[in-house]
Amino acid sequence: MYLPAEGELRFPAQALFVVPKKNFKHAHDRNRLKRRMREVYRLYKNEWYLQLGERKLLLAFIYFSRKEEDYSIIEKSIQHQLEKLLTEEKP
Protein backbone atom coordinates (compact mmCIF):
# COMPACT_ATOMS: atom_id res chain seq x y z
CA MET A 1 0.00 0.00 0.00
CA TYR A 2 1.16 3.55 -0.57
CA LEU A 3 0.05 7.14 -0.30
CA PRO A 4 1.56 10.26 -1.83
CA ALA A 5 3.04 12.32 1.01
CA GLU A 6 1.52 15.75 1.45
CA GLY A 7 4.00 17.33 3.86
CA GLU A 8 7.76 17.55 3.91
CA LEU A 9 9.63 14.29 4.27
CA ARG A 10 13.30 13.99 5.09
CA PHE A 11 13.63 11.11 2.60
CA PRO A 12 11.76 10.32 -0.65
CA ALA A 13 9.80 7.56 1.09
CA GLN A 14 8.90 6.32 4.54
CA ALA A 15 8.16 2.63 5.02
CA LEU A 16 6.11 0.68 7.53
CA PHE A 17 6.40 -3.11 7.93
CA VAL A 18 3.52 -5.16 9.33
CA VAL A 19 3.21 -8.86 10.20
CA PRO A 20 -0.23 -9.68 11.68
CA LYS A 21 -0.41 -11.32 15.08
CA LYS A 22 -3.37 -13.32 13.80
CA ASN A 23 -1.07 -15.28 11.44
CA PHE A 24 2.04 -15.48 13.66
CA LYS A 25 1.30 -15.81 17.37
CA HIS A 26 4.89 -15.58 18.62
CA ALA A 27 6.60 -12.20 18.68
CA HIS A 28 9.95 -13.69 17.66
CA ASP A 29 8.38 -15.01 14.43
CA ARG A 30 6.82 -11.63 13.61
CA ASN A 31 10.07 -9.83 14.42
CA ARG A 32 12.12 -12.18 12.23
CA LEU A 33 9.86 -11.55 9.24
CA LYS A 34 9.85 -7.78 9.77
CA ARG A 35 13.64 -7.85 10.07
CA ARG A 36 13.89 -9.65 6.72
CA MET A 37 11.53 -7.18 5.05
CA ARG A 38 13.41 -4.17 6.45
CA GLU A 39 16.75 -5.59 5.29
CA VAL A 40 15.50 -6.08 1.72
CA TYR A 41 14.10 -2.54 1.67
CA ARG A 42 17.36 -1.15 3.08
CA LEU A 43 19.42 -2.86 0.36
CA TYR A 44 17.28 -1.63 -2.56
CA LYS A 45 16.02 1.77 -1.36
CA ASN A 46 18.96 3.89 -2.57
CA GLU A 47 18.62 2.73 -6.17
CA TRP A 48 14.83 3.05 -5.93
CA TYR A 49 15.06 6.60 -4.49
CA LEU A 50 17.04 7.69 -7.55
CA GLN A 51 14.35 6.36 -9.88
CA LEU A 52 11.57 7.86 -7.76
CA GLY A 53 12.64 11.40 -8.59
CA GLU A 54 10.85 14.23 -6.80
CA ARG A 55 7.90 12.14 -5.63
CA LYS A 56 7.39 11.55 -1.90
CA LEU A 57 5.58 8.41 -0.75
CA LEU A 58 4.40 6.73 2.44
CA LEU A 59 4.67 2.94 2.08
CA ALA A 60 3.21 0.02 4.03
CA PHE A 61 4.51 -3.50 3.45
CA ILE A 62 2.05 -6.02 4.90
CA TYR A 63 3.00 -9.69 5.14
CA PHE A 64 -0.07 -11.70 4.08
CA SER A 65 1.29 -15.24 3.87
CA ARG A 66 0.36 -17.64 6.64
CA LYS A 67 3.71 -19.41 6.48
CA GLU A 68 7.21 -18.11 7.01
CA GLU A 69 8.87 -17.63 3.62
CA ASP A 70 12.59 -17.67 2.85
CA TYR A 71 14.53 -14.45 2.50
CA SER A 72 14.83 -14.90 -1.27
CA ILE A 73 11.05 -15.03 -1.73
CA ILE A 74 10.55 -11.92 0.43
CA GLU A 75 13.31 -10.19 -1.54
CA LYS A 76 11.67 -10.94 -4.91
CA SER A 77 8.28 -9.81 -3.64
CA ILE A 78 9.49 -6.46 -2.29
CA GLN A 79 11.58 -5.82 -5.40
CA HIS A 80 8.52 -6.49 -7.54
CA GLN A 81 6.38 -4.11 -5.48
CA LEU A 82 8.97 -1.32 -5.66
CA GLU A 83 9.26 -1.71 -9.45
CA LYS A 84 5.48 -1.75 -9.75
CA LEU A 85 5.26 1.56 -7.85
CA LEU A 86 7.66 3.18 -10.31
CA THR A 87 5.62 2.16 -13.36
CA GLU A 88 2.20 2.68 -11.73
CA GLU A 89 2.47 6.26 -10.54
CA LYS A 90 3.90 8.88 -12.87
CA PRO A 91 3.78 12.59 -11.93
Backbone atoms as SQL, in Angstrom:
CREATE TABLE atoms (id INTEGER PRIMARY KEY, chain TEXT, resi INTEGER, resn TEXT, atom TEXT, x REAL, y REAL, z REAL);
INSERT INTO atoms VALUES
  (1, 'A', 1, 'MET', 'N', 0.845, -1.167, 0.000),
  (2, 'A', 1, 'MET', 'CA', 0.000, 0.000, 0.000),
  (3, 'A', 1, 'MET', 'C', 0.893, 1.234, 0.000),
  (4, 'A', 2, 'TYR', 'N', 0.398, 2.307, -0.587),
  (5, 'A', 2, 'TYR', 'CA', 1.156, 3.546, -0.574),
  (6, 'A', 2, 'TYR', 'C', 0.221, 4.740, -0.655),
  (7, 'A', 3, 'LEU', 'N', 0.745, 5.865, -0.200),
  (8, 'A', 3, 'LEU', 'CA', 0.047, 7.145, -0.303),
  (9, 'A', 3, 'LEU', 'C', 1.060, 8.198, -0.720),
  (10, 'A', 4, 'PRO', 'N', 0.672, 9.122, -1.564),
  (11, 'A', 4, 'PRO', 'CA', 1.561, 10.256, -1.830),
  (12, 'A', 4, 'PRO', 'C', 1.655, 11.104, -0.555),
  (13, 'A', 5, 'ALA', 'N', 2.843, 11.517, -0.201),
  (14, 'A', 5, 'ALA', 'CA', 3.040, 12.316, 1.007),
  (15, 'A', 5, 'ALA', 'C', 2.681, 13.763, 0.723),
  (16, 'A', 6, 'GLU', 'N', 1.950, 14.374, 1.632),
  (17, 'A', 6, 'GLU', 'CA', 1.517, 15.750, 1.452),
  (18, 'A', 6, 'GLU', 'C', 2.492, 16.746, 2.057),
  (19, 'A', 7, 'GLY', 'N', 3.087, 16.416, 3.192),
  (20, 'A', 7, 'GLY', 'CA', 4.004, 17.329, 3.863),
  (21, 'A', 7, 'GLY', 'C', 5.444, 17.089, 3.436),
  (22, 'A', 8, 'GLU', 'N', 6.332, 17.722, 4.173),
  (23, 'A', 8, 'GLU', 'CA', 7.756, 17.554, 3.910),
  (24, 'A', 8, 'GLU', 'C', 8.248, 16.261, 4.540),
  (25, 'A', 9, 'LEU', 'N', 8.990, 15.487, 3.762),
  (26, 'A', 9, 'LEU', 'CA', 9.631, 14.285, 4.269),
  (27, 'A', 9, 'LEU', 'C', 11.141, 14.457, 4.161),
  (28, 'A', 10, 'ARG', 'N', 11.836, 13.909, 5.106),
  (29, 'A', 10, 'ARG', 'CA', 13.295, 13.985, 5.091),
  (30, 'A', 10, 'ARG', 'C', 13.871, 13.133, 3.963),
  (31, 'A', 11, 'PHE', 'N', 13.205, 12.033, 3.650),
  (32, 'A', 11, 'PHE', 'CA', 13.628, 11.110, 2.599),
  (33, 'A', 11, 'PHE', 'C', 12.512, 10.978, 1.566),
  (34, 'A', 12, 'PRO', 'N', 12.806, 10.460, 0.380),
  (35, 'A', 12, 'PRO', 'CA', 11.764, 10.322, -0.645),
  (36, 'A', 12, 'PRO', 'C', 10.615, 9.389, -0.253),
  (37, 'A', 13, 'ALA', 'N', 10.864, 8.482, 0.682),
  (38, 'A', 13, 'ALA', 'CA', 9.801, 7.559, 1.095),
  (39, 'A', 13, 'ALA', 'C', 9.994, 7.161, 2.547),
  (40, 'A', 14, 'GLN', 'N', 8.882, 6.890, 3.204),
  (41, 'A', 14, 'GLN', 'CA', 8.900, 6.315, 4.541),
  (42, 'A', 14, 'GLN', 'C', 8.173, 4.985, 4.463),
  (43, 'A', 15, 'ALA', 'N', 8.729, 3.972, 5.119),
  (44, 'A', 15, 'ALA', 'CA', 8.164, 2.630, 5.024),
  (45, 'A', 15, 'ALA', 'C', 7.723, 2.111, 6.387),
  (46, 'A', 16, 'LEU', 'N', 6.666, 1.324, 6.359),
  (47, 'A', 16, 'LEU', 'CA', 6.105, 0.675, 7.526),
  (48, 'A', 16, 'LEU', 'C', 6.027, -0.812, 7.208),
  (49, 'A', 17, 'PHE', 'N', 6.409, -1.664, 8.151),
  (50, 'A', 17, 'PHE', 'CA', 6.403, -3.109, 7.931),
  (51, 'A', 17, 'PHE', 'C', 5.496, -3.764, 8.957),
  (52, 'A', 18, 'VAL', 'N', 4.538, -4.571, 8.462),
  (53, 'A', 18, 'VAL', 'CA', 3.518, -5.163, 9.325),
  (54, 'A', 18, 'VAL', 'C', 3.465, -6.672, 9.103),
  (55, 'A', 19, 'VAL', 'N', 3.457, -7.414, 10.222),
  (56, 'A', 19, 'VAL', 'CA', 3.214, -8.858, 10.198),
  (57, 'A', 19, 'VAL', 'C', 2.102, -9.107, 11.213),
  (58, 'A', 20, 'PRO', 'N', 0.920, -9.543, 10.770),
  (59, 'A', 20, 'PRO', 'CA', -0.229, -9.684, 11.679),
  (60, 'A', 20, 'PRO', 'C', -0.035, -10.746, 12.761),
  (61, 'A', 21, 'LYS', 'N', -0.462, -10.397, 13.952),
  (62, 'A', 21, 'LYS', 'CA', -0.410, -11.324, 15.081),
  (63, 'A', 21, 'LYS', 'C', -1.362, -12.497, 14.863),
  (64, 'A', 22, 'LYS', 'N', -2.394, -12.272, 14.083),
  (65, 'A', 22, 'LYS', 'CA', -3.367, -13.322, 13.795),
  (66, 'A', 22, 'LYS', 'C', -2.705, -14.507, 13.085),
  (67, 'A', 23, 'ASN', 'N', -1.723, -14.222, 12.207),
  (68, 'A', 23, 'ASN', 'CA', -1.067, -15.284, 11.444),
  (69, 'A', 23, 'ASN', 'C', 0.164, -15.856, 12.139),
  (70, 'A', 24, 'PHE', 'N', 0.828, -15.046, 12.956),
  (71, 'A', 24, 'PHE', 'CA', 2.042, -15.482, 13.658),
  (72, 'A', 24, 'PHE', 'C', 1.909, -15.088, 15.120),
  (73, 'A', 25, 'LYS', 'N', 1.609, -16.063, 15.963),
  (74, 'A', 25, 'LYS', 'CA', 1.299, -15.806, 17.367),
  (75, 'A', 25, 'LYS', 'C', 2.518, -15.368, 18.182),
  (76, 'A', 26, 'HIS', 'N', 3.691, -15.871, 17.835),
  (77, 'A', 26, 'HIS', 'CA', 4.894, -15.585, 18.617),
  (78, 'A', 26, 'HIS', 'C', 5.581, -14.325, 18.101),
  (79, 'A', 27, 'ALA', 'N', 5.954, -13.467, 19.034),
  (80, 'A', 27, 'ALA', 'CA', 6.599, -12.200, 18.676),
  (81, 'A', 27, 'ALA', 'C', 7.914, -12.428, 17.935),
  (82, 'A', 28, 'HIS', 'N', 8.657, -13.468, 18.325),
  (83, 'A', 28, 'HIS', 'CA', 9.947, -13.690, 17.659),
  (84, 'A', 28, 'HIS', 'C', 9.759, -14.058, 16.186),
  (85, 'A', 29, 'ASP', 'N', 8.656, -14.702, 15.835),
  (86, 'A', 29, 'ASP', 'CA', 8.379, -15.008, 14.430),
  (87, 'A', 29, 'ASP', 'C', 8.027, -13.731, 13.654),
  (88, 'A', 30, 'ARG', 'N', 7.185, -12.898, 14.250),
  (89, 'A', 30, 'ARG', 'CA', 6.823, -11.632, 13.606),
  (90, 'A', 30, 'ARG', 'C', 8.050, -10.738, 13.442),
  (91, 'A', 31, 'ASN', 'N', 8.869, -10.665, 14.479),
  (92, 'A', 31, 'ASN', 'CA', 10.070, -9.826, 14.422),
  (93, 'A', 31, 'ASN', 'C', 11.057, -10.309, 13.365),
  (94, 'A', 32, 'ARG', 'N', 11.207, -11.624, 13.223),
  (95, 'A', 32, 'ARG', 'CA', 12.118, -12.181, 12.225),
  (96, 'A', 32, 'ARG', 'C', 11.672, -11.800, 10.816),
  (97, 'A', 33, 'LEU', 'N', 10.383, -11.903, 10.562),
  (98, 'A', 33, 'LEU', 'CA', 9.855, -11.546, 9.236),
  (99, 'A', 33, 'LEU', 'C', 9.982, -10.050, 8.965),
  (100, 'A', 34, 'LYS', 'N', 9.692, -9.224, 9.958),
  (101, 'A', 34, 'LYS', 'CA', 9.846, -7.777, 9.774),
  (102, 'A', 34, 'LYS', 'C', 11.313, -7.414, 9.550),
  (103, 'A', 35, 'ARG', 'N', 12.203, -8.093, 10.254),
  (104, 'A', 35, 'ARG', 'CA', 13.640, -7.849, 10.071),
  (105, 'A', 35, 'ARG', 'C', 14.069, -8.179, 8.646),
  (106, 'A', 36, 'ARG', 'N', 13.576, -9.275, 8.107),
  (107, 'A', 36, 'ARG', 'CA', 13.890, -9.650, 6.718),
  (108, 'A', 36, 'ARG', 'C', 13.354, -8.611, 5.738),
  (109, 'A', 37, 'MET', 'N', 12.127, -8.168, 5.956),
  (110, 'A', 37, 'MET', 'CA', 11.526, -7.183, 5.053),
  (111, 'A', 37, 'MET', 'C', 12.289, -5.861, 5.111),
  (112, 'A', 38, 'ARG', 'N', 12.647, -5.422, 6.313),
  (113, 'A', 38, 'ARG', 'CA', 13.406, -4.166, 6.450),
  (114, 'A', 38, 'ARG', 'C', 14.770, -4.263, 5.790),
  (115, 'A', 39, 'GLU', 'N', 15.421, -5.414, 5.902),
  (116, 'A', 39, 'GLU', 'CA', 16.747, -5.592, 5.291),
  (117, 'A', 39, 'GLU', 'C', 16.665, -5.514, 3.769),
  (118, 'A', 40, 'VAL', 'N', 15.670, -6.145, 3.172),
  (119, 'A', 40, 'VAL', 'CA', 15.502, -6.076, 1.717),
  (120, 'A', 40, 'VAL', 'C', 15.259, -4.630, 1.294),
  (121, 'A', 41, 'TYR', 'N', 14.385, -3.946, 2.000),
  (122, 'A', 41, 'TYR', 'CA', 14.096, -2.544, 1.672),
  (123, 'A', 41, 'TYR', 'C', 15.364, -1.698, 1.798),
  (124, 'A', 42, 'ARG', 'N', 16.131, -1.912, 2.860),
  (125, 'A', 42, 'ARG', 'CA', 17.361, -1.154, 3.082),
  (126, 'A', 42, 'ARG', 'C', 18.352, -1.345, 1.934),
  (127, 'A', 43, 'LEU', 'N', 18.464, -2.564, 1.428),
  (128, 'A', 43, 'LEU', 'CA', 19.415, -2.857, 0.357),
  (129, 'A', 43, 'LEU', 'C', 19.013, -2.225, -0.975),
  (130, 'A', 44, 'TYR', 'N', 17.738, -2.090, -1.245),
  (131, 'A', 44, 'TYR', 'CA', 17.275, -1.626, -2.555),
  (132, 'A', 44, 'TYR', 'C', 16.762, -0.190, -2.568),
  (133, 'A', 45, 'LYS', 'N', 16.650, 0.449, -1.400),
  (134, 'A', 45, 'LYS', 'CA', 16.017, 1.769, -1.363),
  (135, 'A', 45, 'LYS', 'C', 16.837, 2.853, -2.048),
  (136, 'A', 46, 'ASN', 'N', 18.159, 2.816, -1.965),
  (137, 'A', 46, 'ASN', 'CA', 18.962, 3.888, -2.565),
  (138, 'A', 46, 'ASN', 'C', 18.778, 3.950, -4.077),
  (139, 'A', 47, 'GLU', 'N', 18.836, 2.797, -4.725),
  (140, 'A', 47, 'GLU', 'CA', 18.619, 2.733, -6.175),
  (141, 'A', 47, 'GLU', 'C', 17.188, 3.156, -6.514),
  (142, 'A', 48, 'TRP', 'N', 16.242, 2.736, -5.705),
  (143, 'A', 48, 'TRP', 'CA', 14.835, 3.052, -5.930),
  (144, 'A', 48, 'TRP', 'C', 14.574, 4.544, -5.731),
  (145, 'A', 49, 'TYR', 'N', 15.220, 5.158, -4.724),
  (146, 'A', 49, 'TYR', 'CA', 15.065, 6.600, -4.487),
  (147, 'A', 49, 'TYR', 'C', 15.490, 7.398, -5.712),
  (148, 'A', 50, 'LEU', 'N', 16.568, 6.975, -6.364),
  (149, 'A', 50, 'LEU', 'CA', 17.042, 7.690, -7.547),
  (150, 'A', 50, 'LEU', 'C', 16.007, 7.639, -8.669),
  (151, 'A', 51, 'GLN', 'N', 15.357, 6.515, -8.833),
  (152, 'A', 51, 'GLN', 'CA', 14.353, 6.359, -9.882),
  (153, 'A', 51, 'GLN', 'C', 13.038, 7.046, -9.514),
  (154, 'A', 52, 'LEU', 'N', 12.805, 7.253, -8.236),
  (155, 'A', 52, 'LEU', 'CA', 11.569, 7.859, -7.761),
  (156, 'A', 52, 'LEU', 'C', 11.478, 9.333, -8.123),
  (157, 'A', 53, 'GLY', 'N', 12.626, 9.985, -8.210),
  (158, 'A', 53, 'GLY', 'CA', 12.638, 11.401, -8.586),
  (159, 'A', 53, 'GLY', 'C', 12.192, 12.294, -7.452),
  (160, 'A', 54, 'GLU', 'N', 11.321, 13.237, -7.766),
  (161, 'A', 54, 'GLU', 'CA', 10.853, 14.229, -6.798),
  (162, 'A', 54, 'GLU', 'C', 9.643, 13.767, -5.990),
  (163, 'A', 55, 'ARG', 'N', 9.091, 12.628, -6.328),
  (164, 'A', 55, 'ARG', 'CA', 7.897, 12.144, -5.628),
  (165, 'A', 55, 'ARG', 'C', 8.231, 11.749, -4.188),
  (166, 'A', 56, 'LYS', 'N', 7.280, 11.936, -3.305),
  (167, 'A', 56, 'LYS', 'CA', 7.393, 11.551, -1.896),
  (168, 'A', 56, 'LYS', 'C', 6.251, 10.589, -1.595),
  (169, 'A', 57, 'LEU', 'N', 6.593, 9.436, -1.007),
  (170, 'A', 57, 'LEU', 'CA', 5.582, 8.411, -0.745),
  (171, 'A', 57, 'LEU', 'C', 5.651, 7.909, 0.690),
  (172, 'A', 58, 'LEU', 'N', 4.500, 7.467, 1.186),
  (173, 'A', 58, 'LEU', 'CA', 4.403, 6.731, 2.438),
  (174, 'A', 58, 'LEU', 'C', 4.044, 5.296, 2.056),
  (175, 'A', 59, 'LEU', 'N', 4.850, 4.329, 2.476),
  (176, 'A', 59, 'LEU', 'CA', 4.670, 2.937, 2.079),
  (177, 'A', 59, 'LEU', 'C', 4.296, 2.065, 3.271),
  (178, 'A', 60, 'ALA', 'N', 3.507, 1.037, 3.021),
  (179, 'A', 60, 'ALA', 'CA', 3.205, 0.019, 4.030),
  (180, 'A', 60, 'ALA', 'C', 3.381, -1.341, 3.384),
  (181, 'A', 61, 'PHE', 'N', 4.290, -2.131, 3.910),
  (182, 'A', 61, 'PHE', 'CA', 4.505, -3.498, 3.451),
  (183, 'A', 61, 'PHE', 'C', 3.840, -4.425, 4.469),
  (184, 'A', 62, 'ILE', 'N', 2.809, -5.141, 4.011),
  (185, 'A', 62, 'ILE', 'CA', 2.050, -6.017, 4.895),
  (186, 'A', 62, 'ILE', 'C', 2.287, -7.463, 4.471),
  (187, 'A', 63, 'TYR', 'N', 2.698, -8.291, 5.413),
  (188, 'A', 63, 'TYR', 'CA', 3.004, -9.691, 5.143),
  (189, 'A', 63, 'TYR', 'C', 1.706, -10.491, 5.237),
  (190, 'A', 64, 'PHE', 'N', 1.216, -11.012, 4.106),
  (191, 'A', 64, 'PHE', 'CA', -0.069, -11.705, 4.080),
  (192, 'A', 64, 'PHE', 'C', 0.025, -13.227, 4.160),
  (193, 'A', 65, 'SER', 'N', 1.158, -13.792, 3.871),
  (194, 'A', 65, 'SER', 'CA', 1.291, -15.244, 3.867),
  (195, 'A', 65, 'SER', 'C', 1.093, -15.809, 5.273),
  (196, 'A', 66, 'ARG', 'N', 0.561, -16.999, 5.345),
  (197, 'A', 66, 'ARG', 'CA', 0.357, -17.640, 6.639),
  (198, 'A', 66, 'ARG', 'C', 1.532, -18.522, 7.035),
  (199, 'A', 67, 'LYS', 'N', 2.521, -18.640, 6.140),
  (200, 'A', 67, 'LYS', 'CA', 3.714, -19.411, 6.485),
  (201, 'A', 67, 'LYS', 'C', 4.942, -18.529, 6.327),
  (202, 'A', 68, 'GLU', 'N', 5.988, -18.901, 7.031),
  (203, 'A', 68, 'GLU', 'CA', 7.215, -18.113, 7.006),
  (204, 'A', 68, 'GLU', 'C', 8.002, -18.442, 5.737),
  (205, 'A', 69, 'GLU', 'N', 8.173, -17.444, 4.882),
  (206, 'A', 69, 'GLU', 'CA', 8.873, -17.632, 3.617),
  (207, 'A', 69, 'GLU', 'C', 10.365, -17.367, 3.779),
  (208, 'A', 70, 'ASP', 'N', 11.155, -17.910, 2.851),
  (209, 'A', 70, 'ASP', 'CA', 12.594, -17.675, 2.845),
  (210, 'A', 70, 'ASP', 'C', 12.895, -16.231, 2.470),
  (211, 'A', 71, 'TYR', 'N', 14.091, -15.809, 2.800),
  (212, 'A', 71, 'TYR', 'CA', 14.534, -14.452, 2.504),
  (213, 'A', 71, 'TYR', 'C', 14.439, -14.165, 1.010),
  (214, 'A', 72, 'SER', 'N', 14.820, -15.125, 0.177),
  (215, 'A', 72, 'SER', 'CA', 14.831, -14.897, -1.271),
  (216, 'A', 72, 'SER', 'C', 13.422, -14.615, -1.817),
  (217, 'A', 73, 'ILE', 'N', 12.423, -15.253, -1.280),
  (218, 'A', 73, 'ILE', 'CA', 11.049, -15.026, -1.731),
  (219, 'A', 73, 'ILE', 'C', 10.571, -13.644, -1.284),
  (220, 'A', 74, 'ILE', 'N', 10.897, -13.259, -0.064),
  (221, 'A', 74, 'ILE', 'CA', 10.549, -11.925, 0.433),
  (222, 'A', 74, 'ILE', 'C', 11.257, -10.870, -0.401),
  (223, 'A', 75, 'GLU', 'N', 12.522, -11.127, -0.736),
  (224, 'A', 75, 'GLU', 'CA', 13.310, -10.192, -1.541),
  (225, 'A', 75, 'GLU', 'C', 12.670, -9.979, -2.909),
  (226, 'A', 76, 'LYS', 'N', 12.298, -11.050, -3.590),
  (227, 'A', 76, 'LYS', 'CA', 11.670, -10.939, -4.913),
  (228, 'A', 76, 'LYS', 'C', 10.347, -10.181, -4.831),
  (229, 'A', 77, 'SER', 'N', 9.581, -10.443, -3.797),
  (230, 'A', 77, 'SER', 'CA', 8.283, -9.806, -3.644),
  (231, 'A', 77, 'SER', 'C', 8.423, -8.297, -3.429),
  (232, 'A', 78, 'ILE', 'N', 9.319, -7.894, -2.558),
  (233, 'A', 78, 'ILE', 'CA', 9.491, -6.462, -2.289),
  (234, 'A', 78, 'ILE', 'C', 10.085, -5.757, -3.500),
  (235, 'A', 79, 'GLN', 'N', 11.029, -6.398, -4.176),
  (236, 'A', 79, 'GLN', 'CA', 11.577, -5.816, -5.403),
  (237, 'A', 79, 'GLN', 'C', 10.476, -5.598, -6.429),
  (238, 'A', 80, 'HIS', 'N', 9.626, -6.586, -6.596),
  (239, 'A', 80, 'HIS', 'CA', 8.518, -6.493, -7.545),
  (240, 'A', 80, 'HIS', 'C', 7.596, -5.330, -7.187),
  (241, 'A', 81, 'GLN', 'N', 7.276, -5.189, -5.909),
  (242, 'A', 81, 'GLN', 'CA', 6.382, -4.113, -5.484),
  (243, 'A', 81, 'GLN', 'C', 7.010, -2.744, -5.702),
  (244, 'A', 82, 'LEU', 'N', 8.298, -2.606, -5.445),
  (245, 'A', 82, 'LEU', 'CA', 8.967, -1.321, -5.657),
  (246, 'A', 82, 'LEU', 'C', 9.003, -0.964, -7.143),
  (247, 'A', 83, 'GLU', 'N', 9.270, -1.952, -8.001),
  (248, 'A', 83, 'GLU', 'CA', 9.263, -1.714, -9.445),
  (249, 'A', 83, 'GLU', 'C', 7.862, -1.352, -9.932),
  (250, 'A', 84, 'LYS', 'N', 6.867, -2.012, -9.378),
  (251, 'A', 84, 'LYS', 'CA', 5.482, -1.752, -9.747),
  (252, 'A', 84, 'LYS', 'C', 5.082, -0.316, -9.391),
  (253, 'A', 85, 'LEU', 'N', 5.546, 0.180, -8.241),
  (254, 'A', 85, 'LEU', 'CA', 5.258, 1.555, -7.849),
  (255, 'A', 85, 'LEU', 'C', 5.849, 2.560, -8.838),
  (256, 'A', 86, 'LEU', 'N', 7.023, 2.269, -9.361),
  (257, 'A', 86, 'LEU', 'CA', 7.662, 3.184, -10.309),
  (258, 'A', 86, 'LEU', 'C', 6.872, 3.276, -11.607),
  (259, 'A', 87, 'THR', 'N', 6.347, 2.160, -12.090),
  (260, 'A', 87, 'THR', 'CA', 5.619, 2.161, -13.356),
  (261, 'A', 87, 'THR', 'C', 4.168, 2.607, -13.168),
  (262, 'A', 88, 'GLU', 'N', 3.617, 2.396, -11.983),
  (263, 'A', 88, 'GLU', 'CA', 2.203, 2.677, -11.735),
  (264, 'A', 88, 'GLU', 'C', 1.916, 4.161, -11.573),
  (265, 'A', 89, 'GLU', 'N', 2.746, 4.865, -10.847),
  (266, 'A', 89, 'GLU', 'CA', 2.473, 6.264, -10.540),
  (267, 'A', 89, 'GLU', 'C', 3.489, 7.172, -11.212),
  (268, 'A', 90, 'LYS', 'N', 3.043, 7.896, -12.188),
  (269, 'A', 90, 'LYS', 'CA', 3.898, 8.876, -12.868),
  (270, 'A', 90, 'LYS', 'C', 3.367, 10.275, -12.557),
  (271, 'A', 91, 'PRO', 'N', 4.255, 11.241, -12.248),
  (272, 'A', 91, 'PRO', 'CA', 3.780, 12.593, -11.925),
  (273, 'A', 91, 'PRO', 'C', 3.200, 13.296, -13.134);
